[in-house]
Amino acid sequence: MREPVFSEDERTFLAALDDDYAWEVAQALTDGGRIVGGTPKAHEAARWIRDQFVERAGLDPRNVVLEEFPVVGYDLNEATAGPSVGDTSLSISTDGVWSPIPCAQVFKGDGTGAAGVAGEIVDVGRGTREDFRSIGGSVRGKIVLFAASDLLFYGAPVQQMAADRGAVAAIAHWPIAPDDALRLHVTAPFLPMVNITNHDAAKIRGLLAKGPVKAKLVIDNRWDGEPKHVGVNVLGSIPGSEFPDEYVYLCAHFDHWFTSATDNNAGVGSLLSIAKAIAASGMEPRRTIVFASFDAEEIGGWADTWYDWLIGAYSHVVRTLDGRELHADRRGKIVAMVNMDVVGTKDAEVSIETTPDITRFIQRAAEDAGLLAAVPARIFWPPTSYDDWPFFQAGVPVSQTAWWGPAYERLYHTTRDTMETLDRRSIHLNSAFNGLAVIRLAQSTVHPYDLDENLVALNEGLQILRSRDPDSRDHVDSSSLEAAIRSYAAHVARLIAAPLREKVDPRILNLRMRQAAAILNPRMFSWDFAAPLPGWAGVSVFTNPANDLRALKDAIAALRLGQVAKAREALEGVATMQWGRHTDYESYRKILGYIHRLPRGRLLWADGFLPPLSDVHREFDALASKPESTPESFLSEIESLEEKVTELYRRLNPIVAELGRAVSDAAAVLEESR
């Protein structure tokens, strides 16, 4: 590994890093308990962070502001004792004597109102349709208990199937979490729902084995379904000495569930300690550095969209829920956004996601900071659904660092995410790495973009399509895209050549590179609906269609041989069937409407990034009742699946054409930098 070479500014920054201060910030926020976006407690936290920027980090108070934006939120009783959230309670009884059970509500929907609901508890296992069938009775008027798993993304399908069967509420527990921990994920508002510990779930199941168990559930969250509450972002900055209208962002959200030492109090600690070290170093950044701590990362959007998180960042850089653009003047002027979310965990694997154009730059900064030598880490593109995504959506090159891994997966969003999860050395490495990246972005003469990495991403996307579906060459016209890639490659090769770079005004070159990034990056990727959690991972725009085409064609080929089991196995590979096969069709359709085809188009930061999906649920179910037989027995299923293949091709062509136009437009912008 090469030896790092640090500038004087970088050496001064590294020497000034105050790890004790980062720890102190994380401790203070952790001791303060949950901070729900848009609530009075969030406002209090925002003011505290603002004061830290001025009083401890040493930023000029004129350059530290609170930015308000609308959120959909809750009126919470912050005085409620114990781990229950808001005015939420759960009690159980077998003999008329009620015993309280610690619980956490899911923070979405109308809840139960102050009167609550009551009913017998019915254990539905994991909550699959097979589980519902196996209980042999109705759940109408009852409260379902289920073991939540990420395969069914935060319990939404279980809620929907229970609601369709007349249940009045749901109780979930998370087998992945420590047995004594509460876990909280925001899920769909199909039913009033609370989460309990595995220990208490086992207790209830033990009682159910002896006879009926009744429950009383109150979720009186005073939910407001429209954006009438106020979120508050905290923005501190050090103005640029040479290019004050060019911006480099360093970000970490401050709202959180439970104590959340890792997610994301240590991130805020890193943010403030980096700001303090840069200010203390006395360096004069050439570009303006913006230190942003966002509110409403966990929740804050409308009830009728799955994509209700990232609202603080989305409001800042894209638009607010009421349609305003807070910083339209910064469009095209943000050099990069560096985000920190889930920071400093013990025994972690570090995941650093980027846009392709700064992947190698981030790799070098991570090496120089000693991060890659100290912990297992992977650096990859594209971005996923942290606060960096709205910036990416706005065309900004981004990076996001998460200290994750199997150990933290058990603690994520639980009451066990405490200071004991953190490691001082990890927080230092996080601060050193992200601080170095920000300084280098702010001080570089020419933006450290690797435009040729976009070519790797583009060609890899096409290869995914061609390898998973060779027939796509005959059905998807990619000629304009391939021509655009060749043109883009030629311009990139010209710009990379050192003699030409020396002749080009760096200000013009930087402007053109930012403009090209804004055009191209957001068109290269979409969401991965083949992953367990829809709207969680970014992938090439070709990944989901290619995945579904291969699954559909494998199923058709199997049916032409009369192989039912093999065909059903292939259909399980269709993106939505990884969870849909466990769900009734009517419930499945409602869930798709919630996460993909919403009324009023309120997708927020998912706008324009949802891939075409294939609905093969009815074919999958129809095959369940058919034995292995001759191909003639499956003509209707084969015809239906072939129609879906044709439809996917029809929807792929405009995607390819749009990407081709983006690549061509980006190439034209780079041409203007001559």
C-alpha positions in Angstrom: 0.0 0.0 0.0 1.4 3.4 -0.9 2.5 5.9 1.8 0.0 8.8 2.3 1.2 12.3 1.4 -0.6 14.9 3.5 -0.8 18.6 2.8 0.0 21.1 5.6 -3.8 21.7 6.0 -4.4 18.0 6.3 -1.7 17.4 8.9 -3.0 20.3 11.0 -6.5 19.0 10.8 -5.5 15.5 11.8 -3.5 16.8 14.8 -6.5 18.9 15.8 -9.1 16.1 15.8 -10.7 15.9 19.3 -12.0 12.4 19.7 -13.1 13.1 23.3 -15.4 15.8 22.0 -16.9 13.4 19.4 -17.5 11.0 22.2 -19.0 13.7 24.4 -21.5 14.7 21.7 -22.5 11.1 21.1 -22.9 10.6 24.9 -25.1 13.7 25.3 -27.4 12.8 22.5 -27.6 9.2 23.6 -28.5 10.2 27.2 -31.3 12.4 25.8 -33.2 9.4 24.4 -35.3 9.3 21.3 -35.6 12.3 19.0 -38.5 12.1 16.5 -38.3 14.4 13.6 -40.5 17.5 13.8 -41.2 17.3 17.5 -40.4 19.8 20.2 -37.6 17.6 21.3 -36.1 17.6 17.8 -36.3 21.4 17.9 -34.5 21.4 21.2 -31.8 19.1 19.8 -31.3 21.3 16.7 -30.8 24.3 18.9 -28.2 22.4 21.0 -26.3 21.3 17.9 -26.4 24.9 16.6 -24.9 26.1 19.9 -22.2 23.4 19.7 -21.2 24.6 16.2 -20.6 28.1 17.7 -19.5 27.5 21.3 -17.4 24.3 20.9 -16.6 23.9 17.2 -15.7 27.6 16.8 -17.8 28.5 13.7 -18.7 32.1 13.2 -22.3 32.4 14.6 -23.3 34.3 11.4 -22.6 31.1 9.5 -24.7 28.8 11.6 -28.5 28.7 10.9 -31.5 26.6 11.6 -33.5 25.7 8.5 -37.2 24.9 8.8 -39.2 22.7 6.6 -42.6 20.9 6.8 -43.0 17.3 8.0 -45.8 15.0 8.6 -45.5 14.3 12.3 -46.9 13.4 15.7 -47.8 15.2 18.9 -46.0 13.0 21.4 -46.2 12.8 25.1 -42.5 13.1 25.8 -43.0 12.6 29.5 -44.1 9.0 29.0 -41.9 6.8 31.1 -40.2 3.6 30.0 -39.6 2.4 26.5 -43.1 2.8 25.2 -43.4 5.5 22.6 -45.7 8.4 22.8 -49.1 7.6 24.4 -48.7 3.9 23.6 -49.3 0.9 25.9 -49.9 -2.8 25.7 -51.4 -5.0 28.5 -52.2 -8.7 28.5 -54.5 -10.8 30.6 -55.5 -14.4 31.1 -57.7 -14.0 34.2 -58.9 -10.4 34.2 -55.8 -9.1 35.8 -53.9 -6.9 33.3 -50.1 -6.9 33.1 -48.2 -4.2 31.1 -45.8 -5.2 28.4 -43.1 -2.7 27.2 -43.7 -1.9 23.6 -42.8 0.6 20.8 -45.3 1.7 18.2 -44.5 1.9 14.5 -45.0 5.7 14.2 -47.3 5.7 11.2 -51.1 5.8 10.7 -53.9 6.8 12.9 -53.2 4.3 15.7 -56.1 3.3 17.9 -57.1 6.6 19.5 -57.2 7.2 23.2 -59.8 4.4 23.8 -57.5 1.7 22.3 -58.5 -1.7 21.1 -58.9 -5.0 22.8 -59.1 -8.6 21.6 -57.8 -12.1 21.9 -54.2 -12.6 20.7 -53.7 -15.1 17.8 -50.2 -16.3 17.1 -49.6 -16.3 13.3 -46.0 -17.4 13.3 -44.0 -15.4 10.7 -47.2 -14.1 9.3 -47.0 -15.8 5.9 -50.2 -16.8 4.1 -49.4 -20.4 5.0 -49.2 -19.4 8.6 -52.6 -17.7 8.5 -54.1 -20.8 6.9 -52.5 -23.1 9.4 -54.1 -21.5 12.5 -57.4 -22.9 11.2 -59.6 -20.0 12.5 -60.6 -16.4 11.9 -58.6 -13.4 13.2 -61.6 -11.1 12.9 -61.7 -8.8 15.9 -58.4 -10.2 17.2 -54.8 -9.0 17.6 -52.2 -11.0 15.7 -48.8 -11.8 17.1 -46.0 -12.5 14.6 -42.2 -12.9 14.4 -41.1 -10.2 12.0 -38.3 -10.8 9.4 -36.8 -8.6 6.8 -37.9 -11.0 4.1 -41.3 -9.5 4.7 -39.9 -5.9 4.9 -40.8 -4.6 8.3 -44.1 -6.5 8.6 -46.2 -4.7 6.0 -47.5 -7.9 4.2 -48.4 -9.4 7.6 -50.3 -6.3 8.5 -52.1 -6.2 5.2 -53.1 -9.8 5.3 -54.2 -9.5 9.0 -56.2 -6.3 8.1 -57.9 -8.1 5.2 -59.0 -10.8 7.5 -60.5 -8.4 10.0 -57.8 -8.2 12.7 -57.9 -5.0 14.8 -54.2 -4.7 15.6 -50.8 -6.4 15.4 -47.9 -7.2 17.8 -44.5 -7.9 16.3 -41.2 -9.1 17.7 -37.8 -9.4 15.9 -36.0 -12.7 16.3 -32.8 -11.1 15.0 -32.7 -8.7 17.9 -31.3 -9.4 21.4 -34.1 -11.1 23.4 -34.4 -8.3 25.9 -34.4 -5.5 23.3 -37.2 -3.5 21.7 -36.8 -3.0 17.9 -38.5 -0.2 16.1 -39.0 0.0 12.3 -41.5 2.3 10.6 -43.8 0.1 8.5 -47.1 0.5 6.7 -50.2 2.1 8.3 -52.4 -0.9 7.5 -53.1 -1.8 11.2 -52.3 -0.3 14.6 -49.1 -2.1 15.5 -46.5 -2.3 18.3 -43.2 -4.1 18.6 -42.2 -6.1 21.8 -39.1 -8.0 22.9 -38.5 -11.6 22.0 -38.6 -12.3 25.7 -42.1 -11.0 26.1 -43.2 -12.7 22.9 -42.0 -16.0 24.3 -44.0 -15.2 27.5 -47.2 -14.6 25.5 -46.7 -17.8 23.5 -46.3 -19.7 26.8 -49.6 -18.3 28.0 -51.3 -19.1 24.7 -50.2 -22.7 25.1 -52.4 -22.9 28.2 -55.4 -21.0 27.0 -56.7 -17.7 25.6 -54.8 -14.4 26.1 -56.4 -11.0 25.8 -54.7 -7.8 25.0 -55.4 -4.1 25.3 -53.5 -1.9 22.9 -53.5 1.9 22.9 -51.6 3.9 20.2 -52.8 7.5 20.8 -50.2 9.2 18.7 -52.3 12.1 17.4 -51.0 11.4 13.9 -51.3 14.3 11.5 -51.4 13.0 7.9 -50.4 16.2 6.3 -47.2 18.2 6.6 -48.3 20.6 9.3 -45.3 20.0 11.7 -41.9 21.7 11.4 -38.6 19.9 11.0 -35.3 21.7 11.6 -32.0 21.2 9.8 -28.8 22.6 11.4 -26.4 24.2 8.9 -23.0 25.5 9.8 -20.4 26.6 7.3 -16.9 27.9 6.7 -17.1 30.2 3.6 -14.8 29.6 0.8 -11.9 32.0 0.3 -11.7 31.6 -3.5 -14.9 29.9 -4.6 -17.5 30.8 -2.0 -20.4 29.8 -4.3 -19.1 26.2 -4.7 -20.1 23.9 -1.8 -18.7 20.7 -0.2 -21.2 19.1 2.2 -20.4 17.0 5.3 -23.6 15.6 6.8 -25.1 13.5 9.6 -28.7 13.3 10.7 -29.6 13.8 14.4 -33.1 12.4 14.7 -33.2 8.9 16.0 -35.1 6.0 17.7 -34.5 5.0 21.3 -30.9 5.9 22.4 -29.2 5.3 19.0 -25.6 5.8 19.9 -24.5 4.4 16.5 -27.5 5.6 14.5 -26.6 8.4 14.5 -25.3 10.1 17.6 -21.7 9.1 16.9 -22.2 10.5 13.4 -23.2 13.9 14.8 -20.2 13.6 17.1 -17.9 13.0 14.1 -19.5 15.9 12.3 -19.0 18.4 15.1 -15.4 17.2 15.8 -14.5 17.5 12.2 -15.9 21.0 12.1 -14.0 21.9 15.3 -10.7 20.5 13.9 -11.0 22.3 10.6 -11.9 25.6 12.3 -9.1 25.1 14.8 -6.5 24.4 12.1 -7.0 27.9 10.7 -7.2 26.7 7.2 -9.0 28.8 4.6 -10.9 26.4 2.4 -11.1 27.5 -1.2 -14.7 26.3 -1.4 -17.4 26.7 1.2 -17.7 23.7 3.5 -21.2 23.1 4.8 -21.7 21.0 7.9 -25.3 19.8 7.8 -27.1 17.9 10.5 -30.5 16.8 9.1 -33.8 16.3 10.9 -36.5 13.8 9.8 -34.1 11.2 8.4 -36.0 8.4 10.0 -39.5 9.6 9.3 -41.4 12.7 8.2 -43.2 12.0 4.9 -46.7 11.3 4.0 -48.5 8.2 5.2 -49.4 7.0 1.7 -45.9 6.5 0.6 -43.3 3.9 1.6 -40.6 6.5 1.0 -41.2 8.6 4.0 -37.7 8.9 5.3 -34.8 11.2 4.3 -37.1 14.2 4.5 -34.7 16.7 6.0 -32.1 16.1 3.2 -34.8 15.9 0.6 -36.3 19.2 1.7 -32.9 20.8 1.7 -31.6 19.9 -1.7 -34.7 18.8 -3.8 -38.0 20.3 -2.5 -40.1 20.5 0.6 -43.4 18.6 1.0 -45.2 21.8 0.2 -43.3 22.2 -3.1 -40.7 24.9 -2.2 -37.1 24.8 -3.3 -35.0 26.0 -0.4 -31.7 26.2 -2.3 -32.4 26.5 -6.0 -29.4 28.8 -6.2 -27.0 25.9 -5.3 -28.1 23.7 -8.2 -25.0 22.7 -10.1 -22.7 24.3 -7.5 -22.3 21.4 -5.0 -19.1 19.6 -5.6 -19.9 16.6 -3.5 -21.9 15.5 -0.4 -20.1 13.3 2.2 -22.6 11.6 4.6 -22.0 9.7 7.8 -24.8 7.5 9.1 -24.3 4.5 11.5 -20.9 5.4 12.8 -18.2 4.0 15.1 -19.5 0.5 15.9 -17.4 -2.1 17.5 -16.5 -5.2 15.4 -18.0 -3.5 12.3 -17.6 -4.0 8.6 -17.4 -0.5 7.0 -19.6 0.0 3.9 -18.7 3.1 1.9 -21.1 3.8 -1.0 -20.4 6.3 -3.6 -21.3 7.5 -7.1 -18.9 6.1 -9.6 -17.2 9.4 -10.3 -15.7 9.7 -6.8 -15.2 6.0 -5.9 -11.4 6.1 -6.5 -11.0 9.4 -4.7 -12.9 8.0 -1.7 -10.7 4.9 -1.8 -7.6 7.0 -1.6 -8.9 9.1 1.3 -9.8 5.9 3.1 -6.4 4.5 2.6 -4.6 7.6 3.7 -6.7 7.9 6.8 -5.7 4.3 7.8 -9.3 3.1 7.6 -8.7 0.3 5.1 -5.8 -1.1 7.1 -7.6 -1.0 10.4 -11.1 -2.5 9.6 -12.8 -4.7 7.0 -14.2 -2.3 4.5 -15.8 -2.3 1.0 -16.2 0.7 -1.2 -18.9 0.4 -3.9 -21.4 2.1 -6.1 -24.2 3.1 -6.4 -25.6 5.0 -3.4 -28.5 3.6 -1.3 -31.2 5.1 0.8 -29.4 7.3 3.3 -29.4 11.1 3.3 -26.9 11.0 0.4 -29.7 9.8 -2.0 -31.6 13.1 -2.3 -28.3 14.8 -3.2 -27.6 12.1 -5.7 -31.1 12.6 -7.0 -30.2 16.3 -7.5 -27.2 15.3 -9.5 -24.5 15.6 -6.8 -21.6 13.2 -6.5 -22.0 11.5 -3.1 -20.3 9.3 -0.5 -21.9 7.6 2.6 -20.1 5.7 5.3 -21.8 3.1 7.6 -20.1 1.0 10.3 -22.4 -2.0 10.0 -21.8 -5.7 9.9 -23.5 -8.7 11.5 -22.9 -7.6 15.1 -24.7 -4.2 14.5 -27.4 -5.8 12.4 -28.8 -7.3 15.6 -28.7 -3.9 17.4 -30.0 -1.7 14.6 -33.0 0.4 15.7 -33.1 -1.3 19.1 -32.9 -0.2 22.7 -29.5 -1.9 22.8 -27.9 0.7 20.5 -26.2 2.4 23.4 -22.7 3.8 24.1 -21.5 0.2 24.7 -21.8 -0.4 20.9 -19.2 2.3 20.1 -15.5 2.2 19.8 -13.3 5.3 20.2 -10.8 4.2 17.6 -13.5 3.6 15.1 -15.0 7.1 15.6 -11.5 8.6 15.2 -10.9 6.7 11.9 -14.4 7.7 10.7 -13.6 11.4 11.5 -10.1 11.3 10.0 -11.3 9.7 6.7 -14.4 11.8 6.1 -12.6 15.0 7.2 -9.7 14.3 4.8 -12.2 13.7 2.0 -14.0 17.0 2.7 -10.8 19.0 2.9 -9.5 17.6 -0.4 -12.8 18.3 -2.1 -12.7 21.8 -0.8 -9.0 22.5 -1.7 -8.6 20.7 -5.0 -7.8 22.8 -8.1 -9.6 20.3 -10.3 -12.5 18.3 -8.9 -11.2 14.8 -8.1 -13.8 13.1 -10.3 -12.9 9.9 -12.1 -15.3 10.3 -15.1 -14.1 7.0 -16.7 -15.6 5.1 -13.7 -19.0 6.1 -15.1 -18.0 4.1 -18.2 -17.4 1.1 -16.0 -20.9 1.4 -14.5 -22.6 1.9 -17.8 -20.9 -1.0 -19.5 -21.5 -3.2 -16.4 -25.2 -2.4 -16.6 -25.4 -3.4 -20.2 -23.5 -6.5 -19.5 -26.0 -7.4 -16.7 -28.8 -7.2 -19.3 -27.0 -9.1 -22.0 -25.7 -11.9 -19.8 -29.0 -12.5 -18.0 -31.0 -12.2 -21.1 -29.1 -12.7 -24.3 -32.3 -12.3 -26.3 -32.4 -8.6 -25.3 -30.1 -7.8 -28.2 -33.0 -8.6 -30.5 -35.7 -6.9 -28.5 -34.0 -3.9 -26.9 -32.5 -1.2 -29.1 -29.3 -0.1 -27.4 -27.6 1.3 -30.5 -28.1 5.0 -29.4 -26.9 4.2 -25.9 -23.8 2.4 -27.2 -23.0 5.3 -29.5 -23.4 7.8 -26.7 -21.1 5.7 -24.5 -18.4 5.8 -27.2 -18.8 9.6 -27.5 -18.6 10.0 -23.8 -15.5 7.8 -23.6 -13.7 9.9 -26.2 -14.4 13.1 -24.3 -13.3 11.6 -21.0 -10.1 10.3 -22.6 -9.4 13.8 -23.9 -10.0 15.4 -20.5 -7.9 12.8 -18.7 -4.9 13.6 -20.9 -2.6 15.8 -18.8 -1.4 18.1 -21.5 -5.0 19.1 -22.3 -6.0 19.5 -18.7 -3.1 22.0 -18.3 -4.6 24.1 -21.1 -8.2 24.2 -19.8 -9.3 26.8 -17.2 -9.9 24.7 -14.1 -13.1 26.7 -13.3 -14.6 25.8 -16.7 -13.5 22.2 -16.4 -15.0 21.9 -12.9 -18.2 23.5 -14.0 -18.6 21.1 -16.9 -17.8 18.1 -14.8 -20.4 19.1 -12.3 -22.9 19.6 -15.1 -22.1 16.3 -16.6 -22.5 14.5 -13.2 -25.9 16.2 -12.7 -27.1 14.9 -16.1 -25.7 11.4 -16.0 -25.5 10.1 -12.5 -29.2 10.1 -11.6 -30.1 8.3 -14.8 -27.8 5.3 -14.3 -29.4 3.8 -11.3 -32.7 2.7 -9.8 -34.0 0.8 -6.8 -33.4 -2.9 -6.3 -36.8 -4.6 -5.9 -35.1 -7.9 -5.9 -33.7 -7.2 -2.5 -35.6 -8.1 0.6 -36.4 -4.5 1.4 -38.0 -2.5 -1.5 -36.4 0.9 -1.9 -33.3 0.1 0.1 -30.5 -0.6 -2.4 -29.5 1.2 -5.6 -28.6 -0.8 -8.7 -28.2 -0.3 -12.4 -31.4 0.6 -14.2 -31.0 -2.8 -16.0 -30.7 -5.0 -12.9 -34.3 -5.5 -12.1 -35.6 -6.0 -15.6 -32.8 -8.3 -16.4 -33.4 -10.3 -13.2 -37.1 -10.6 -14.0 -36.5 -11.5 -17.7 -34.3 -14.4 -16.7 -36.7 -15.6 -14.1 -39.7 -15.4 -16.5 -37.8 -17.2 -19.3 -36.5 -19.9 -17.0 -40.1 -20.5 -15.9 -41.4 -20.7 -19.5 -38.6 -23.1 -20.5 -39.5 -25.3 -17.5 -43.2 -25.3 -18.4 -42.4 -26.3 -22.0 -40.9 -29.4 -20.5 -43.8 -29.9 -18.1 -41.7 -29.2 -15.0 -44.0 -27.4 -12.6 -41.7 -27.4 -9.5 -38.8 -25.9 -11.5 -41.1 -23.3 -13.0 -42.4 -22.2 -9.6 -38.8 -22.1 -8.3 -37.9 -19.8 -11.3 -40.9 -17.5 -10.6 -39.7 -17.1 -7.0 -36.8 -15.2 -8.5 -39.0 -12.5 -9.9 -38.3 -9.4 -7.8 -41.6 -9.0 -6.0 -42.1 -12.8 -5.5 -39.2 -13.0 -3.1 -41.8 -11.7 -0.6 -45.0 -12.0 -2.6 -45.0 -15.7 -2.6 -45.8 -15.5 1.1 -48.7 -13.2 0.6 -52.3 -13.5 -0.7 -52.8 -12.0 -4.1 -55.2 -9.2 -3.0 -52.9 -8.3 -0.2 -49.9 -8.4 -2.6 -51.6 -6.0 -5.0 -52.4 -3.6 -2.2 -48.7 -3.7 -1.0 -47.5 -3.1 -4.5 -49.8 -0.1 -4.7 -48.2 1.2 -1.5 -44.6 0.8 -2.5 -44.7 1.3 -6.2 -47.9 2.6 -7.7 -49.2 5.2 -5.3 -52.2 7.4 -5.5 -51.4 11.1 -6.0 -47.8 10.1 -7.0 -46.3 10.8 -3.6 -43.1 8.9 -4.0 -40.8 11.7 -2.7 -37.2 10.8 -3.2 -38.1 7.6 -5.1 -39.6 9.7 -7.9 -38.1 8.5 -11.2 -36.1 5.6 -9.7 -38.6 2.8 -9.5 -38.0 -0.1 -12.0 -40.6 -1.9 -14.0 -42.0 -4.8 -12.1 -43.6 -8.1 -13.2 -46.7 -9.5 -11.4 -46.5 -13.3 -11.7 -48.4 -14.0 -8.5 -51.5 -15.6 -10.2 -49.4 -17.8 -12.5 -47.3 -18.9 -9.5 -50.5 -19.9 -7.6 -52.1 -21.6 -10.5 -49.1 -23.9 -10.9 -49.4 -25.0 -7.3 -52.5 -27.0 -8.1 -51.1 -28.6 -11.3 -49.0 -31.8 -11.3 -46.0 -32.4 -13.5 -47.5 -33.0 -16.9 -47.2 -32.4 -20.6 -46.4 -28.9 -21.9 -50.0 -28.7 -23.3 -51.3 -28.5 -19.7 -49.6 -25.2 -19.2 -50.4 -23.3 -22.4 -52.3 -20.5 -20.6 -49.5 -19.9 -18.1 -46.9 -19.9 -20.8 -48.9 -17.4 -22.9 -49.4 -15.2 -19.8 -45.7 -15.2 -18.9 -44.7 -14.5 -22.5 -47.0 -11.5 -22.5 -45.1 -10.3 -19.4 -41.8 -10.8 -21.2 -43.1 -8.7 -24.1 -44.3 -6.0 -21.7 -40.9 -5.9 -20.0 -39.2 -5.4 -23.3 -41.7 -2.6 -24.1 -40.8 -0.8 -20.9 -37.1 -1.4 -21.2 -36.7 0.4 -24.6 -37.6 3.9 -23.2 -35.3 3.3 -20.2 -32.4 2.6 -22.6 -33.3 5.6 -24.8 -33.5 7.9 -21.8 -30.1 6.7 -20.5 -28.7 7.1 -24.0 -29.9 10.7 -24.1 -28.3 11.4 -20.7 -25.0 9.9 -21.7 -25.1 11.9 -24.9 -26.0 15.1 -23.1 -23.2 14.6 -20.6 -20.7 14.0 -23.4 -21.9 17.3 -25.1 -21.3 19.2 -21.8 -17.8 17.8 -21.5 -17.1 18.8 -25.1 -17.8 22.4 -24.1 -14.9 22.4 -21.8 -12.4 22.6 -24.6 
